[in-house]
């Protein structure tokens, strides 16, 4: 039995997994704000991670996902949005 056989997040392919991992590095935790989703286990962060997976599976683009997060949690929820201000 492999240690990696049971994962919390399931993806249809490696490309979707890579997209997910990149997105959660670019999005702040809605609760703690100082860290990214990738570094947070807060319940709201876990919920948002599952929402991002759902959106990836629905065929949403990275920009559509970031737009959703920005509308839901504010522009400051995206690390890159601060560069464009």
N, C-alpha and C positions, 0 to 999 in steps of 0.2 A: 504494500500500500504506500502510495506516495504522500509525502507531507503536504503537497500542493494540490491534492485531488479535490478537496472541499474548499471552495472559495466563497466569500460573502457575495461577491458581485459576479454575475455570469454574463458573458458577452458572446455574440454570434461569431465574432472573428477578432483577430489580433488588432486590426485597424480600429475597430470600435473601442477596444480596451485602451489603445494608445491615445485615442481622442479623449476618452474619459479621464485618463491620468493627466493629460495636458490641461484639460479644462479645470480639474479640481485644484491644480496648482495656481491657476490664474484667478480663482474666485475665493474671496475671503469667507471665513466662517461668519454666519450672520449673528452669532451670539458673542464670540470673543473678539472679532474684527482684527486682532493682531496676528492671527494665523490664517493659513489657507484651509480650504476644505480638506485637503490631503493630510493635514496635521491635526485635524479635529475629530473627536468622537462624540461631540455634543449631539443630543438627539435631533436638533433641528438640522445640523450638518449631515447626519446620516439620512434624514428624510430628503434633503436636497440632493444628496448623491444618488439616491434611488430615482428621484425625479429626473435628474440628468440622464441616467441610464435609460429611463422610459423615453425621453425625448430623442436620444440617440437611436433607439430602436424604432421610433416613429419616423426616422429619416430627417430630423431637424438638423440644420447646419450648426456649426459652432457659434456663428453670429446670432442665430435665432435663440440658442440656449443662453448666450450671454445677455441678449436683450431681455429674455424672460427674467433672469436673475436680477438684472439692473432695475427692471420695472417692479419686481416683487420686493427687493431688499434695498434698493437705492443704488445710484451710480458708484458710490464708494465701495460697493461689494465686489467690484472688479479692480484688480490691481492695476491693470493697464489703463483704466479710465482716468486715473489720476495724472497720467503723463499727458493726456490730451486737454487738460483744463487750462 
